Amino acid sequence: MALEDFRADALRCTRCTYCRWIPFDHVKSARFAKGCPSIEYGKFHSYSAGGRYVTALSLMDGRSRVTDKLRDSVFQCNMCGLCDVSCKICRYDMEPLAAMRELRFALVKQGHELPQAKPTLESLRKQFNMLQQPASERGQWARDLQVKDLAVEPARYAFHAGCRYSFDRDLGHVARTSIRILQDAGLDVGILGARESCCGGRAFNMGYRDELVARANQNLRAWRTAGVETVVTPCSDCYHAFKRIYPPESGVEVKVVHMVELIAELLSKGRLRFGKSVPMRVTYHDPCKLGRQGEPYVPWNGKEKKIFGQAVAYDPPRPRYSGAFGVYGPPRDVLRAIPGVELLEMERIREYAWCCGAGGGVYESYPEFARMTAHERLAEAEATGADALVSACPWCERNFVDATWSSGSRLQVLDIVTLAGRALGLEEEH
């Protein structure tokens, strides 16, 4: 698609401001009623989805030029999708998240990319990762594990660690524990190690469509060569890229499962059993890419029509990604199955969860904004009385850990795989 394809949306948007809030019938308190981190930080209409529709329309009509402030208003967004979900509650025909992506693609194509994002993209192009690390060191997290090398022998499951778990020394233990859990369950699993490539999903959301396509082709070729049937990843960003972005952008559907989904399935089949108690009160953070953006991809090739020249309809009916069918049950099922764990829910959960703050290139380009967003979520988590904030995404966890250091929060930040590993007696000390 192109930005011009969203002209009708930009004209139809009534600027109702619903995109700024969680749906009102889900509001439990005024304190945690807001939904959009961008406008909370930017404090101006152009930082909302409705405001970006105005910006897009003005640029398309030649009434505006790209300035530094306009560029910031476009890129100072987590691309979390809360606006998209809230919009669909009252307006079925609007696609603000897709429109914002196209607006970013257009600016990057015209040369208006963020200077602070260039080192990250240079690393992706040369080293195939987003953390500016040597590609040769990507598989170091697995150096002490006895696991198949997919470059040498085939396996049914490919474990894709992702950039953050591969290079972040504070979080690499999650990838290692994941492998131990899969092997304990008897699964035929392998890794690409240093040959693994970034999924490309973060670059895509930052406005770099071509980088996503390049990484997709690289990963798809590697999996096909290794005879892989299913890709397993503990990273929600990777999961979303494989599940939702690869099919329309590469034309190939990937059979992918998030690690927490697989753990829940293995528990239900009796192939894993939690035997150790983990006495802890936890609250669970729904990652945007696993939750509201984690719904299955539904291909659509139709057209818009109007009934009696007014009411908009689609032939055939267009898929409606409302966020309701994301991955919400499996992580909660796993937590509730761990002996000793007490799950305490925050006010904004599931498709209405407040973003961690790390998405959309914000962590790399607007660190202050990323911290503000994380601080808000930490305050909400602390209000539950939990001891730990648990999630299923390394980017969420990294940003939350950074935010605990800057805010002095008492909360532990843990991955759900870590708790599962403790209950299975497989988690390493770190």
C-alpha positions as CSV (number, residue, x, y, z in Angstrom):
1,M,0.0,0.0,0.0
2,A,1.0,3.7,-0.1
3,L,0.2,6.7,2.0
4,E,-2.3,7.9,-0.6
5,D,-4.4,4.8,0.0
6,F,-5.2,6.2,3.5
7,R,-6.5,9.5,2.2
8,A,-10.1,8.4,2.8
9,D,-9.3,7.5,6.4
10,A,-7.7,10.8,6.9
11,L,-10.8,12.6,5.6
12,R,-13.2,10.4,7.6
13,C,-11.4,10.8,11.0
14,T,-13.7,13.0,13.1
15,R,-10.9,13.8,15.6
16,C,-13.0,12.2,18.3
17,T,-9.8,11.6,20.4
18,Y,-10.9,8.1,21.3
19,C,-7.4,7.1,20.1
20,R,-5.9,8.7,23.3
21,W,-7.8,6.6,25.8
22,I,-8.5,3.0,26.6
23,P,-12.2,2.3,25.7
24,F,-14.3,4.0,28.4
25,D,-16.2,0.9,29.5
26,H,-12.8,-0.6,30.5
27,V,-11.7,2.4,32.6
28,K,-11.3,1.4,36.2
29,S,-9.8,4.7,37.5
30,A,-8.9,8.1,36.2
31,R,-5.3,7.5,37.1
32,F,-4.9,4.6,34.6
33,A,-7.4,5.6,31.9
34,K,-5.0,7.0,29.3
35,G,-4.0,4.8,26.4
36,C,-1.6,6.6,24.1
37,P,1.9,7.3,25.5
38,S,2.8,9.6,22.6
39,I,0.3,12.3,23.3
40,E,0.8,11.9,27.0
41,Y,4.5,12.8,26.4
42,G,4.0,15.2,23.4
43,K,1.0,17.1,24.9
44,F,-0.3,18.2,21.5
45,H,-2.9,16.8,19.1
46,S,-0.3,16.0,16.3
47,Y,1.1,13.3,18.6
48,S,-2.1,11.3,18.5
49,A,-3.4,9.1,15.7
50,G,-6.0,11.6,14.7
51,G,-3.3,14.3,14.6
52,R,-1.1,12.2,12.4
53,Y,-4.0,11.7,10.0
54,V,-4.1,15.5,9.8
55,T,-0.3,15.6,9.2
56,A,-0.5,12.9,6.5
57,L,-3.4,14.7,4.7
58,S,-1.5,18.0,4.8
59,L,1.6,16.5,3.4
60,M,-0.3,14.7,0.6
61,D,-2.0,17.9,-0.4
62,G,1.3,19.9,-0.3
63,R,0.0,22.2,2.5
64,S,2.9,21.4,4.8
65,R,6.6,20.7,4.6
66,V,8.7,18.3,6.6
67,T,10.4,20.1,9.5
68,D,12.2,18.7,12.5
69,K,9.1,19.1,14.7
70,L,6.9,17.4,12.1
71,R,9.3,14.6,11.8
72,D,9.4,14.2,15.6
73,S,5.6,14.1,15.8
74,V,5.6,11.2,13.3
75,F,8.5,9.1,14.8
76,Q,7.8,9.9,18.5
77,C,5.4,7.0,18.7
78,N,5.8,3.5,20.1
79,M,3.6,2.1,17.3
80,C,1.9,0.1,20.1
81,G,-1.4,-0.1,18.3
82,L,-3.6,1.0,21.3
83,C,-5.0,3.8,19.1
84,D,-5.9,1.2,16.5
85,V,-7.8,-0.9,19.0
86,S,-9.7,2.0,20.6
87,C,-10.6,3.4,17.1
88,K,-12.1,0.2,16.0
89,I,-14.4,0.2,19.0
90,C,-16.3,3.1,17.6
91,R,-15.2,3.2,13.9
92,Y,-14.9,-0.1,12.0
93,D,-13.4,1.4,8.9
94,M,-10.3,3.1,10.3
95,E,-6.7,1.7,10.2
96,P,-4.6,4.3,12.1
97,L,-1.6,2.0,12.8
98,A,-1.2,1.0,9.1
99,A,-1.6,4.6,8.1
100,M,1.2,5.7,10.5
101,R,3.5,3.0,9.1
102,E,2.9,4.3,5.6
103,L,3.6,7.9,6.8
104,R,6.9,6.7,8.2
105,F,7.7,4.8,5.0
106,A,7.0,7.9,3.0
107,L,9.3,10.2,5.1
108,V,12.2,7.7,5.1
109,K,11.8,7.2,1.3
110,Q,12.0,11.0,0.9
111,G,15.2,11.2,3.0
112,H,13.6,12.5,6.2
113,E,14.9,9.7,8.5
114,L,15.9,10.3,12.1
115,P,19.7,10.9,12.4
116,Q,19.7,9.1,15.8
117,A,18.3,6.0,14.1
118,K,21.1,5.7,11.5
119,P,23.6,3.7,13.6
120,T,21.0,1.1,14.4
121,L,20.0,0.7,10.7
122,E,23.7,0.6,9.7
123,S,24.2,-2.2,12.2
124,L,21.2,-4.1,10.7
125,R,22.5,-3.8,7.2
126,K,26.1,-4.8,8.0
127,Q,25.8,-7.0,11.0
128,F,22.2,-8.2,10.7
129,N,21.2,-7.1,14.2
130,M,19.7,-4.0,15.9
131,L,22.2,-3.8,18.8
132,Q,25.3,-2.7,16.9
133,Q,27.2,-5.9,17.7
134,P,29.4,-8.2,15.5
135,A,27.3,-10.8,13.7
136,S,30.0,-13.4,14.5
137,E,29.0,-13.1,18.2
138,R,25.3,-13.7,17.8
139,G,25.4,-17.3,18.8
140,Q,27.6,-16.8,21.9
141,W,24.5,-17.1,24.2
142,A,24.4,-20.9,23.3
143,R,28.1,-21.7,23.5
144,D,27.7,-24.1,26.5
145,L,24.5,-25.8,25.3
146,Q,24.3,-29.1,23.4
147,V,21.9,-28.0,20.8
148,K,21.7,-28.8,17.1
149,D,23.3,-26.4,14.6
150,L,20.8,-25.9,11.8
151,A,23.6,-25.1,9.4
152,V,24.9,-28.6,9.8
153,E,21.8,-30.8,10.6
154,P,18.1,-30.4,10.2
155,A,15.5,-30.1,13.0
156,R,11.8,-29.8,13.2
157,Y,11.8,-26.7,15.4
158,A,14.0,-23.7,14.8
159,F,14.6,-21.6,18.0
160,H,15.0,-18.0,17.0
161,A,16.5,-16.0,20.0
162,G,16.2,-12.6,18.4
163,C,18.7,-9.7,18.7
164,R,18.0,-8.6,22.3
165,Y,18.2,-12.1,23.8
166,S,21.3,-12.9,21.6
167,F,23.4,-9.9,22.7
168,D,22.0,-8.5,26.0
169,R,24.0,-10.1,28.8
170,D,21.4,-9.4,31.4
171,L,18.8,-11.3,29.4
172,G,20.6,-14.1,27.5
173,H,19.8,-16.6,30.3
174,V,16.2,-16.5,29.0
175,A,17.2,-18.0,25.6
176,R,19.3,-20.6,27.3
177,T,16.5,-21.6,29.7
178,S,14.2,-21.8,26.7
179,I,16.4,-24.4,25.0
180,R,16.6,-26.4,28.2
181,I,12.8,-26.4,28.5
182,L,12.4,-27.5,24.9
183,Q,14.9,-30.3,25.2
184,D,13.4,-31.4,28.5
185,A,10.1,-31.8,26.7
186,G,11.8,-33.9,24.0
187,L,11.4,-31.6,21.1
188,D,13.7,-31.8,18.1
189,V,15.1,-28.2,18.2
190,G,18.0,-26.4,16.6
191,I,19.5,-22.9,16.3
192,L,21.2,-20.9,13.5
193,G,23.6,-19.4,16.0
194,A,25.8,-16.8,14.3
195,R,23.8,-17.3,11.1
196,E,20.6,-16.1,12.7
197,S,19.4,-12.8,11.4
198,C,17.3,-10.0,12.8
199,C,13.6,-10.5,12.0
200,G,13.4,-7.0,10.6
201,G,10.2,-6.1,12.4
202,R,11.6,-3.2,14.4
203,A,13.1,-1.7,11.3
204,F,9.7,-2.1,9.5
205,N,8.0,-0.1,12.3
206,M,10.7,2.5,12.2
207,G,9.9,3.2,8.5
208,Y,12.3,0.8,6.7
209,R,10.2,-1.6,4.7
210,D,13.1,-2.8,2.4
211,E,15.1,-3.8,5.4
212,L,12.3,-6.1,6.6
213,V,12.0,-7.7,3.2
214,A,15.8,-8.4,3.1
215,R,15.8,-10.0,6.5
216,A,12.6,-12.0,5.8
217,N,14.2,-13.5,2.6
218,Q,17.4,-14.3,4.6
219,N,15.5,-16.1,7.4
220,L,13.0,-17.9,5.2
221,R,15.9,-19.2,3.1
222,A,17.8,-20.5,6.1
223,W,14.7,-22.2,7.6
224,R,13.8,-23.8,4.3
225,T,17.3,-25.1,3.9
226,A,17.3,-26.6,7.4
227,G,13.9,-28.4,6.9
228,V,12.3,-26.4,9.7
229,E,8.6,-27.0,10.2
230,T,7.9,-24.5,13.1
231,V,9.8,-21.5,14.4
232,V,9.8,-20.9,18.1
233,T,10.8,-17.5,19.6
234,P,10.7,-16.0,23.1
235,C,10.7,-12.5,21.5
236,S,7.3,-10.8,20.9
237,D,8.7,-8.5,18.3
238,C,10.1,-11.5,16.3
239,Y,6.8,-13.3,16.8
240,H,4.8,-10.4,15.4
241,A,7.2,-10.0,12.4
242,F,7.0,-13.7,11.5
243,K,3.2,-14.0,12.0
244,R,1.8,-10.7,10.8
245,I,4.4,-8.9,8.6
246,Y,6.2,-11.7,6.7
247,P,3.0,-13.0,5.0
248,P,1.9,-9.8,3.3
249,E,5.4,-8.5,2.7
250,S,7.2,-11.7,1.5
251,G,4.2,-13.7,0.4
252,V,5.2,-16.6,2.7
253,E,3.3,-17.7,5.8
254,V,5.5,-18.8,8.6
255,K,4.3,-21.4,11.2
256,V,5.5,-19.6,14.3
257,V,4.8,-20.1,18.0
258,H,5.8,-17.9,20.9
259,M,7.7,-19.7,23.7
260,V,5.0,-19.1,26.2
261,E,2.4,-20.6,23.9
262,L,4.5,-23.7,23.5
263,I,5.1,-24.0,27.3
264,A,1.3,-23.8,27.9
265,E,0.7,-26.5,25.2
266,L,3.4,-28.8,26.6
267,L,1.9,-28.4,30.1
268,S,-1.6,-29.3,28.9
269,K,-0.2,-32.4,27.2
270,G,1.7,-33.5,30.3
271,R,5.1,-33.2,28.6
272,L,6.2,-30.6,31.2
273,R,5.3,-30.6,34.9
274,F,6.1,-27.9,37.4
275,G,7.5,-29.5,40.5
276,K,9.1,-26.6,42.4
277,S,7.3,-23.8,44.2
278,V,8.1,-20.2,43.3
279,P,6.5,-18.2,46.1
280,M,6.0,-14.8,44.5
281,R,3.2,-12.3,43.8
282,V,3.5,-11.2,40.2
283,T,1.7,-9.0,37.7
284,Y,1.8,-9.7,34.0
285,H,2.5,-7.1,31.3
286,D,1.0,-7.9,27.9
287,P,3.6,-7.0,25.2
288,C,2.0,-5.0,22.4
289,K,3.3,-7.3,19.7
290,L,2.2,-10.5,21.4
291,G,-1.1,-9.1,22.7
292,R,-3.2,-6.7,20.6
293,Q,-0.9,-7.1,17.6
294,G,-0.5,-10.8,18.0
295,E,-3.7,-11.8,16.1
296,P,-3.4,-14.3,13.2
297,Y,-2.8,-12.8,9.8
298,V,-5.9,-12.9,7.5
299,P,-5.2,-12.2,3.8
300,W,-7.6,-9.8,2.1
301,N,-7.8,-8.6,-1.5
302,G,-11.0,-6.6,-1.8
303,K,-12.4,-3.2,-2.5
304,E,-14.3,-0.4,-0.7
305,K,-17.8,0.3,-1.7
306,K,-20.5,2.6,-0.4
307,I,-24.1,1.7,0.3
308,F,-26.5,4.4,-1.0
309,G,-23.4,6.4,-1.7
310,Q,-22.7,7.0,2.0
311,A,-22.2,4.0,4.3
312,V,-18.7,2.5,3.8
313,A,-18.5,-1.3,3.3
314,Y,-15.9,-3.7,2.0
315,D,-16.3,-6.5,-0.5
316,P,-15.5,-9.1,0.7
317,P,-15.6,-8.1,4.4
318,R,-12.2,-6.8,5.5
319,P,-10.4,-8.5,8.5
320,R,-11.0,-6.5,11.7
321,Y,-7.9,-6.6,13.9
322,S,-9.4,-5.4,17.1
323,G,-6.7,-7.0,19.3
324,A,-9.2,-9.2,21.1
325,F,-7.7,-12.5,19.7
326,G,-4.0,-11.9,20.7
327,V,-2.0,-14.2,22.9
328,Y,-3.5,-13.5,26.4
329,G,-4.5,-16.9,27.8
330,P,-1.3,-18.9,27.5
331,P,1.0,-16.6,29.6
332,R,-1.7,-16.4,32.3
333,D,-2.2,-20.2,32.2
334,V,1.5,-20.7,32.7
335,L,1.7,-18.3,35.6
336,R,-1.3,-19.8,37.4
337,A,0.2,-23.3,36.9
338,I,3.4,-22.5,38.7
339,P,3.2,-23.5,42.4
340,G,3.4,-20.6,44.7
341,V,2.8,-17.9,42.1
342,E,0.0,-15.4,42.8
343,L,-1.1,-13.4,39.7
344,L,-2.3,-9.9,40.4
345,E,-3.7,-8.1,37.3
346,M,-3.1,-4.4,36.5
347,E,-6.0,-2.1,35.4
348,R,-4.9,-1.9,31.8
349,I,-4.5,-5.4,30.4
350,R,-4.9,-7.5,27.3
351,E,-5.6,-5.4,24.2
352,Y,-5.9,-2.3,26.4
353,A,-2.5,-2.7,28.1
354,W,-0.2,0.4,28.4
355,C,2.9,0.0,26.2
356,C,6.3,-0.6,27.8
357,G,7.8,2.3,25.8
358,A,10.5,0.4,23.8
359,G,8.7,0.0,20.5
360,G,8.6,1.9,17.2
361,G,12.3,3.0,17.4
362,V,11.6,5.1,20.5
363,Y,14.0,3.1,22.7
364,E,16.8,3.9,20.2
365,S,15.8,7.5,19.3
366,Y,13.9,9.0,22.2
367,P,15.2,7.5,25.4
368,E,13.5,10.1,27.6
369,F,10.1,9.2,26.1
370,A,10.8,5.5,26.5
371,R,11.6,5.9,30.2
372,M,8.5,8.0,30.8
373,T,6.3,5.3,29.3
374,A,8.0,2.6,31.3
375,H,7.7,4.6,34.5
376,E,3.9,4.9,34.0
377,R,3.6,1.1,33.6
378,L,5.8,0.5,36.7
379,A,3.5,2.7,38.7
380,E,0.6,0.7,37.6
381,A,2.3,-2.5,38.4
382,E,3.3,-1.3,41.8
383,A,-0.3,-0.4,42.6
384,T,-1.2,-4.1,42.4
385,G,1.1,-5.0,45.3
386,A,3.1,-7.4,43.2
387,D,6.7,-8.3,43.9
388,A,7.6,-8.7,40.3
389,L,6.6,-7.4,36.8
390,V,6.6,-10.4,34.4
391,S,6.5,-10.2,30.6
392,A,7.3,-12.2,27.5
393,C,9.3,-9.8,25.5
394,P,13.0,-8.8,25.8
395,W,12.4,-5.2,24.7
396,C,9.8,-4.7,27.3
397,E,12.0,-6.3,30.0
398,R,15.1,-4.2,29.0
399,N,13.1,-0.9,29.1
400,F,11.5,-1.9,32.4
401,V,14.9,-2.8,34.0
402,D,16.3,0.5,32.8
403,A,13.3,2.3,34.3
404,T,13.6,0.6,37.7
405,W,17.2,1.9,37.9
406,S,16.1,5.4,37.1
407,S,13.0,5.4,39.2
408,G,14.2,3.4,42.2
409,S,11.3,1.0,41.8
410,R,11.2,-2.0,44.2
411,L,9.9,-4.3,41.5
412,Q,11.8,-7.2,40.0
413,V,11.5,-7.5,36.2
414,L,11.3,-11.1,35.0
415,D,10.6,-13.1,31.9
416,I,7.9,-15.7,32.1
417,V,10.4,-18.3,30.8
418,T,12.5,-17.6,33.9
419,L,9.7,-18.4,36.3
420,A,8.8,-21.6,34.2
421,G,12.5,-22.6,34.3
422,R,12.6,-22.2,38.1
423,A,9.4,-24.3,38.5
424,L,11.0,-27.0,36.3
425,G,14.4,-26.8,38.1
426,L,16.0,-25.8,34.8
427,E,16.8,-22.1,35.3
428,E,20.5,-21.2,35.7
429,E,21.8,-18.9,38.4
430,H,22.8,-15.5,37.0
